[in-house]
């Protein structure tokens, strides 16, 4: 499995957020992903999150 860098901080302007069927969706503009070594600038990013406990049912 490919190893991914750990992101310690996400900054940005919250454009839209939504909660439907136990799934959160966030759309950020002018986002920055930071860790100890680097900072990555992204124009627009979509983050989708759900409760992992619900996936095991």
N, CA, C and O atoms as a CHARMM CRD file, in Angstrom:
* protein
*
  228
    1    1 UNK  N      0.84000  -1.17900   0.00000 PROA 1      0.00000
    2    1 UNK  CA     0.00000   0.00000   0.00000 PROA 1      0.00000
    3    1 UNK  C      0.88700   1.24600   0.00000 PROA 1      0.00000
    4    1 UNK  O      1.89800   1.30800   0.69900 PROA 1      0.00000
    5    2 UNK  N      0.49400   2.20900  -0.78000 PROA 2      0.00000
    6    2 UNK  CA     1.25200   3.44800  -0.88300 PROA 2      0.00000
    7    2 UNK  C      1.13000   4.23800   0.41600 PROA 2      0.00000
    8    2 UNK  O      0.04000   4.37500   0.97100 PROA 2      0.00000
    9    3 UNK  N      2.26400   4.75700   0.89600 PROA 3      0.00000
   10    3 UNK  CA     2.24700   5.53600   2.12800 PROA 3      0.00000
   11    3 UNK  C      1.94700   6.99600   1.79800 PROA 3      0.00000
   12    3 UNK  O      2.56500   7.58100   0.90800 PROA 3      0.00000
   13    4 UNK  N      1.00000   7.57100   2.51900 PROA 4      0.00000
   14    4 UNK  CA     0.60000   8.95700   2.27300 PROA 4      0.00000
   15    4 UNK  C      1.11600   9.84700   3.39400 PROA 4      0.00000
   16    4 UNK  O      1.20700   9.40500   4.53900 PROA 4      0.00000
   17    5 UNK  N      1.45700  11.10000   3.08000 PROA 5      0.00000
   18    5 UNK  CA     1.92100  12.00700   4.13000 PROA 5      0.00000
   19    5 UNK  C      0.79000  12.38400   5.07800 PROA 5      0.00000
   20    5 UNK  O     -0.36800  12.49500   4.67500 PROA 5      0.00000
   21    6 UNK  N      1.14300  12.57600   6.33300 PROA 6      0.00000
   22    6 UNK  CA     0.16500  12.96100   7.34500 PROA 6      0.00000
   23    6 UNK  C     -0.07500  14.47200   7.26000 PROA 6      0.00000
   24    6 UNK  O      0.87000  15.26000   7.29200 PROA 6      0.00000
   25    7 UNK  N     -1.33000  14.86100   7.15300 PROA 7      0.00000
   26    7 UNK  CA    -1.69700  16.27700   7.13400 PROA 7      0.00000
   27    7 UNK  C     -2.05200  16.67900   8.55600 PROA 7      0.00000
   28    7 UNK  O     -2.91200  16.06000   9.18200 PROA 7      0.00000
   29    8 UNK  N     -1.39700  17.70900   9.06800 PROA 8      0.00000
   30    8 UNK  CA    -1.62500  18.14400  10.43500 PROA 8      0.00000
   31    8 UNK  C     -2.60300  19.30700  10.53200 PROA 8      0.00000
   32    8 UNK  O     -3.21600  19.52100  11.57800 PROA 8      0.00000
   33    9 UNK  N     -2.74800  20.05700   9.44800 PROA 9      0.00000
   34    9 UNK  CA    -3.59800  21.24300   9.50800 PROA 9      0.00000
   35    9 UNK  C     -4.20000  21.51700   8.13800 PROA 9      0.00000
   36    9 UNK  O     -3.50700  21.44600   7.12300 PROA 9      0.00000
   37   10 UNK  N     -5.49200  21.82900   8.11100 PROA 10     0.00000
   38   10 UNK  CA    -6.18300  22.21000   6.88100 PROA 10     0.00000
   39   10 UNK  C     -6.80000  23.58000   7.12400 PROA 10     0.00000
   40   10 UNK  O     -7.58000  23.76000   8.05900 PROA 10     0.00000
   41   11 UNK  N     -6.45200  24.53800   6.28400 PROA 11     0.00000
   42   11 UNK  CA    -6.98400  25.89500   6.38500 PROA 11     0.00000
   43   11 UNK  C     -7.67200  26.24900   5.08200 PROA 11     0.00000
   44   11 UNK  O     -7.29700  25.74900   4.02100 PROA 11     0.00000
   45   12 UNK  N     -8.66900  27.10100   5.15600 PROA 12     0.00000
   46   12 UNK  CA    -9.33400  27.55400   3.94200 PROA 12     0.00000
   47   12 UNK  C    -10.63300  28.26200   4.27000 PROA 12     0.00000
   48   12 UNK  O    -11.05600  28.31500   5.42500 PROA 12     0.00000
   49   13 UNK  N    -11.25000  28.79900   3.25100 PROA 13     0.00000
   50   13 UNK  CA   -12.53900  29.46900   3.40200 PROA 13     0.00000
   51   13 UNK  C    -13.63800  28.44500   3.14600 PROA 13     0.00000
   52   13 UNK  O    -13.67100  27.80600   2.09400 PROA 13     0.00000
   53   14 UNK  N    -14.53900  28.29500   4.11600 PROA 14     0.00000
   54   14 UNK  CA   -15.63200  27.33700   3.97800 PROA 14     0.00000
   55   14 UNK  C    -16.66600  27.90900   3.02200 PROA 14     0.00000
   56   14 UNK  O    -17.34100  28.88800   3.33800 PROA 14     0.00000
   57   15 UNK  N    -16.78600  27.29800   1.86500 PROA 15     0.00000
   58   15 UNK  CA   -17.72500  27.75000   0.84600 PROA 15     0.00000
   59   15 UNK  C    -19.09700  27.12800   1.06100 PROA 15     0.00000
   60   15 UNK  O    -20.11000  27.82600   1.02900 PROA 15     0.00000
   61   16 UNK  N    -19.13500  25.80500   1.28200 PROA 16     0.00000
   62   16 UNK  CA   -20.39300  25.07600   1.44600 PROA 16     0.00000
   63   16 UNK  C    -20.18100  23.92500   2.41200 PROA 16     0.00000
   64   16 UNK  O    -19.12200  23.29800   2.41500 PROA 16     0.00000
   65   17 UNK  N    -21.19100  23.64400   3.23400 PROA 17     0.00000
   66   17 UNK  CA   -21.17300  22.41900   4.02200 PROA 17     0.00000
   67   17 UNK  C    -22.55600  21.79800   3.99100 PROA 17     0.00000
   68   17 UNK  O    -23.56100  22.49000   3.83100 PROA 17     0.00000
   69   18 UNK  N    -22.59300  20.46700   4.14700 PROA 18     0.00000
   70   18 UNK  CA   -23.84000  19.72100   4.02800 PROA 18     0.00000
   71   18 UNK  C    -23.76800  18.49000   4.92600 PROA 18     0.00000
   72   18 UNK  O    -22.69700  17.90500   5.08800 PROA 18     0.00000
   73   19 UNK  N    -24.90000  18.09200   5.51300 PROA 19     0.00000
   74   19 UNK  CA   -24.99100  16.85200   6.28300 PROA 19     0.00000
   75   19 UNK  C    -26.24200  16.12700   5.82400 PROA 19     0.00000
   76   19 UNK  O    -27.35700  16.60100   6.04800 PROA 19     0.00000
   77   20 UNK  N    -26.06400  14.98500   5.18500 PROA 20     0.00000
   78   20 UNK  CA   -27.18500  14.22000   4.65900 PROA 20     0.00000
   79   20 UNK  C    -26.88000  12.73500   4.80800 PROA 20     0.00000
   80   20 UNK  O    -25.80400  12.28100   4.41700 PROA 20     0.00000
   81   21 UNK  N    -27.81000  11.98200   5.36600 PROA 21     0.00000
   82   21 UNK  CA   -27.65500  10.53000   5.54100 PROA 21     0.00000
   83   21 UNK  C    -26.35500  10.18300   6.25900 PROA 21     0.00000
   84   21 UNK  O    -25.63700   9.27400   5.84400 PROA 21     0.00000
   85   22 UNK  N    -26.05400  10.90900   7.33500 PROA 22     0.00000
   86   22 UNK  CA   -24.85200  10.69500   8.15400 PROA 22     0.00000
   87   22 UNK  C    -23.54600  10.88900   7.39000 PROA 22     0.00000
   88   22 UNK  O    -22.52300  10.30900   7.75500 PROA 22     0.00000
   89   23 UNK  N    -23.57000  11.69000   6.34700 PROA 23     0.00000
   90   23 UNK  CA   -22.36500  12.01000   5.57700 PROA 23     0.00000
   91   23 UNK  C    -22.18800  13.52800   5.55300 PROA 23     0.00000
   92   23 UNK  O    -23.08500  14.26300   5.13900 PROA 23     0.00000
   93   24 UNK  N    -21.02100  13.98500   6.00000 PROA 24     0.00000
   94   24 UNK  CA   -20.67100  15.39800   5.93200 PROA 24     0.00000
   95   24 UNK  C    -19.92600  15.67000   4.63200 PROA 24     0.00000
   96   24 UNK  O    -19.07600  14.88100   4.21900 PROA 24     0.00000
   97   25 UNK  N    -20.25100  16.79700   3.98500 PROA 25     0.00000
   98   25 UNK  CA   -19.53200  17.26100   2.80500 PROA 25     0.00000
   99   25 UNK  C    -19.13500  18.71700   3.04000 PROA 25     0.00000
  100   25 UNK  O    -19.97800  19.55900   3.34800 PROA 25     0.00000
  101   26 UNK  N    -17.84400  19.00100   2.89000 PROA 26     0.00000
  102   26 UNK  CA   -17.32000  20.35500   3.04100 PROA 26     0.00000
  103   26 UNK  C    -16.63800  20.74700   1.74100 PROA 26     0.00000
  104   26 UNK  O    -15.88200  19.95900   1.17300 PROA 26     0.00000
  105   27 UNK  N    -16.89900  21.95400   1.26800 PROA 27     0.00000
  106   27 UNK  CA   -16.18500  22.49200   0.11000 PROA 27     0.00000
  107   27 UNK  C    -15.43300  23.73000   0.58400 PROA 27     0.00000
  108   27 UNK  O    -16.03000  24.69500   1.06000 PROA 27     0.00000
  109   28 UNK  N    -14.10600  23.68000   0.44200 PROA 28     0.00000
  110   28 UNK  CA   -13.24000  24.77700   0.85800 PROA 28     0.00000
  111   28 UNK  C    -12.62800  25.43300  -0.37000 PROA 28     0.00000
  112   28 UNK  O    -12.30500  24.75800  -1.34800 PROA 28     0.00000
  113   29 UNK  N    -12.47100  26.74600  -0.31600 PROA 29     0.00000
  114   29 UNK  CA   -11.75100  27.46500  -1.36400 PROA 29     0.00000
  115   29 UNK  C    -10.47800  28.04200  -0.76200 PROA 29     0.00000
  116   29 UNK  O    -10.41000  28.28500   0.44300 PROA 29     0.00000
  117   30 UNK  N     -9.48100  28.25800  -1.59400 PROA 30     0.00000
  118   30 UNK  CA    -8.16900  28.76800  -1.15400 PROA 30     0.00000
  119   30 UNK  C     -7.64500  27.96900   0.03600 PROA 30     0.00000
  120   30 UNK  O     -7.25800  28.54200   1.05500 PROA 30     0.00000
  121   31 UNK  N     -7.63600  26.65400  -0.09800 PROA 31     0.00000
  122   31 UNK  CA    -7.25000  25.76600   0.99600 PROA 31     0.00000
  123   31 UNK  C     -5.74000  25.57400   1.05100 PROA 31     0.00000
  124   31 UNK  O     -5.04700  25.63400   0.03500 PROA 31     0.00000
  125   32 UNK  N     -5.25100  25.34000   2.26900 PROA 32     0.00000
  126   32 UNK  CA    -3.84800  25.01200   2.50700 PROA 32     0.00000
  127   32 UNK  C     -3.79400  23.74300   3.34200 PROA 32     0.00000
  128   32 UNK  O     -4.50600  23.61700   4.33800 PROA 32     0.00000
  129   33 UNK  N     -2.95400  22.80900   2.93700 PROA 33     0.00000
  130   33 UNK  CA    -2.69500  21.59500   3.69800 PROA 33     0.00000
  131   33 UNK  C     -1.27500  21.70700   4.23200 PROA 33     0.00000
  132   33 UNK  O     -0.32700  21.86100   3.46300 PROA 33     0.00000
  133   34 UNK  N     -1.13000  21.62800   5.56300 PROA 34     0.00000
  134   34 UNK  CA     0.18500  21.81400   6.18100 PROA 34     0.00000
  135   34 UNK  C      0.57000  20.57900   6.98300 PROA 34     0.00000
  136   34 UNK  O     -0.27000  19.93000   7.60700 PROA 34     0.00000
  137   35 UNK  N      1.87100  20.27000   6.94800 PROA 35     0.00000
  138   35 UNK  CA     2.45200  19.32900   7.88600 PROA 35     0.00000
  139   35 UNK  C      3.77300  19.92900   8.35200 PROA 35     0.00000
  140   35 UNK  O      4.04700  21.09800   8.08000 PROA 35     0.00000
  141   36 UNK  N      4.58400  19.15800   9.04000 PROA 36     0.00000
  142   36 UNK  CA     5.83000  19.70100   9.58700 PROA 36     0.00000
  143   36 UNK  C      6.79200  20.17400   8.49900 PROA 36     0.00000
  144   36 UNK  O      7.57200  21.10100   8.71900 PROA 36     0.00000
  145   37 UNK  N      6.74000  19.54300   7.33500 PROA 37     0.00000
  146   37 UNK  CA     7.73600  19.81200   6.30200 PROA 37     0.00000
  147   37 UNK  C      7.26600  20.74200   5.19200 PROA 37     0.00000
  148   37 UNK  O      8.04600  21.56600   4.71400 PROA 37     0.00000
  149   38 UNK  N      6.00800  20.62800   4.77100 PROA 38     0.00000
  150   38 UNK  CA     5.56200  21.36500   3.58500 PROA 38     0.00000
  151   38 UNK  C      4.19100  21.99700   3.78900 PROA 38     0.00000
  152   38 UNK  O      3.45300  21.66700   4.71700 PROA 38     0.00000
  153   39 UNK  N      3.88500  22.92000   2.88200 PROA 39     0.00000
  154   39 UNK  CA     2.56100  23.52700   2.78900 PROA 39     0.00000
  155   39 UNK  C      2.12800  23.45000   1.33200 PROA 39     0.00000
  156   39 UNK  O      2.85800  23.87600   0.43700 PROA 39     0.00000
  157   40 UNK  N      0.93800  22.90600   1.09900 PROA 40     0.00000
  158   40 UNK  CA     0.39400  22.80000  -0.25900 PROA 40     0.00000
  159   40 UNK  C     -0.81700  23.71300  -0.38600 PROA 40     0.00000
  160   40 UNK  O     -1.72100  23.66200   0.44700 PROA 40     0.00000
  161   41 UNK  N     -0.84100  24.54200  -1.41400 PROA 41     0.00000
  162   41 UNK  CA    -1.94200  25.46300  -1.68500 PROA 41     0.00000
  163   41 UNK  C     -2.84100  24.84700  -2.75500 PROA 41     0.00000
  164   41 UNK  O     -2.35500  24.39000  -3.78900 PROA 41     0.00000
  165   42 UNK  N     -4.16500  24.83600  -2.50400 PROA 42     0.00000
  166   42 UNK  CA    -5.13500  24.26800  -3.44300 PROA 42     0.00000
  167   42 UNK  C     -6.25200  25.28400  -3.62900 PROA 42     0.00000
  168   42 UNK  O     -6.70200  25.88900  -2.65600 PROA 42     0.00000
  169   43 UNK  N     -6.70300  25.48200  -4.85700 PROA 43     0.00000
  170   43 UNK  CA    -7.76200  26.44600  -5.13700 PROA 43     0.00000
  171   43 UNK  C     -9.11000  26.03000  -4.57900 PROA 43     0.00000
  172   43 UNK  O     -9.81400  26.85200  -3.99100 PROA 43     0.00000
  173   44 UNK  N     -9.48200  24.76500  -4.75200 PROA 44     0.00000
  174   44 UNK  CA   -10.78700  24.28600  -4.29600 PROA 44     0.00000
  175   44 UNK  C    -10.66000  22.81600  -3.92000 PROA 44     0.00000
  176   44 UNK  O    -10.03700  22.04000  -4.64500 PROA 44     0.00000
  177   45 UNK  N    -11.24700  22.42900  -2.79100 PROA 45     0.00000
  178   45 UNK  CA   -11.16600  21.04000  -2.33800 PROA 45     0.00000
  179   45 UNK  C    -12.50400  20.61500  -1.73900 PROA 45     0.00000
  180   45 UNK  O    -13.19400  21.40900  -1.10100 PROA 45     0.00000
  181   46 UNK  N    -12.85600  19.34800  -1.95600 PROA 46     0.00000
  182   46 UNK  CA   -14.07200  18.77200  -1.38900 PROA 46     0.00000
  183   46 UNK  C    -13.65200  17.67700  -0.41100 PROA 46     0.00000
  184   46 UNK  O    -12.88900  16.77700  -0.76400 PROA 46     0.00000
  185   47 UNK  N    -14.15700  17.76400   0.82200 PROA 47     0.00000
  186   47 UNK  CA   -13.88000  16.76700   1.85100 PROA 47     0.00000
  187   47 UNK  C    -15.19000  16.07400   2.18800 PROA 47     0.00000
  188   47 UNK  O    -16.17900  16.72800   2.51900 PROA 47     0.00000
  189   48 UNK  N    -15.19500  14.75300   2.10200 PROA 48     0.00000
  190   48 UNK  CA   -16.38100  13.95600   2.42500 PROA 48     0.00000
  191   48 UNK  C    -16.01500  13.06700   3.60100 PROA 48     0.00000
  192   48 UNK  O    -15.00100  12.37000   3.56300 PROA 48     0.00000
  193   49 UNK  N    -16.84300  13.08900   4.65400 PROA 49     0.00000
  194   49 UNK  CA   -16.55500  12.31800   5.86500 PROA 49     0.00000
  195   49 UNK  C    -17.82000  11.64200   6.36200 PROA 49     0.00000
  196   49 UNK  O    -18.92200  12.18200   6.25700 PROA 49     0.00000
  197   50 UNK  N    -17.63300  10.44100   6.90800 PROA 50     0.00000
  198   50 UNK  CA   -18.76100   9.72300   7.50600 PROA 50     0.00000
  199   50 UNK  C    -18.29300   9.02000   8.77000 PROA 50     0.00000
  200   50 UNK  O    -17.09100   8.88600   9.00200 PROA 50     0.00000
  201   51 UNK  N    -19.23100   8.57500   9.57800 PROA 51     0.00000
  202   51 UNK  CA   -18.94200   7.86100  10.81100 PROA 51     0.00000
  203   51 UNK  C    -18.54000   6.43200  10.46300 PROA 51     0.00000
  204   51 UNK  O    -19.33600   5.68700   9.89200 PROA 51     0.00000
  205   52 UNK  N    -17.32700   6.05000  10.79900 PROA 52     0.00000
  206   52 UNK  CA   -16.84200   4.71500  10.43500 PROA 52     0.00000
  207   52 UNK  C    -17.59500   3.61000  11.16100 PROA 52     0.00000
  208   52 UNK  O    -17.62400   2.47700  10.68100 PROA 52     0.00000
  209   53 UNK  N    -18.19900   3.90600  12.29200 PROA 53     0.00000
  210   53 UNK  CA   -18.98400   2.90100  13.01400 PROA 53     0.00000
  211   53 UNK  C    -20.20400   2.46700  12.20400 PROA 53     0.00000
  212   53 UNK  O    -20.65200   1.32600  12.31600 PROA 53     0.00000
  213   54 UNK  N    -20.73500   3.36800  11.39600 PROA 54     0.00000
  214   54 UNK  CA   -21.90600   3.04700  10.58500 PROA 54     0.00000
  215   54 UNK  C    -21.56000   2.13100   9.41800 PROA 54     0.00000
  216   54 UNK  O    -22.43600   1.43700   8.90100 PROA 54     0.00000
  217   55 UNK  N    -20.30100   2.11800   8.99500 PROA 55     0.00000
  218   55 UNK  CA   -19.89100   1.30500   7.85500 PROA 55     0.00000
  219   55 UNK  C    -19.78600  -0.17700   8.19300 PROA 55     0.00000
  220   55 UNK  O    -19.82100  -1.01400   7.29100 PROA 55     0.00000
  221   56 UNK  N    -19.65700  -0.51700   9.46700 PROA 56     0.00000
  222   56 UNK  CA   -19.47700  -1.91300   9.86700 PROA 56     0.00000
  223   56 UNK  C    -20.79500  -2.63600  10.07600 PROA 56     0.00000
  224   56 UNK  O    -20.79400  -3.83400  10.35900 PROA 56     0.00000
  225   57 UNK  N    -21.89300  -1.95800   9.95000 PROA 57     0.00000
  226   57 UNK  CA   -23.20200  -2.58800  10.18700 PROA 57     0.00000
  227   57 UNK  C    -23.66200  -3.36900   8.99000 PROA 57     0.00000
  228   57 UNK  O    -24.74000  -3.96200   9.01600 PROA 57     0.00000
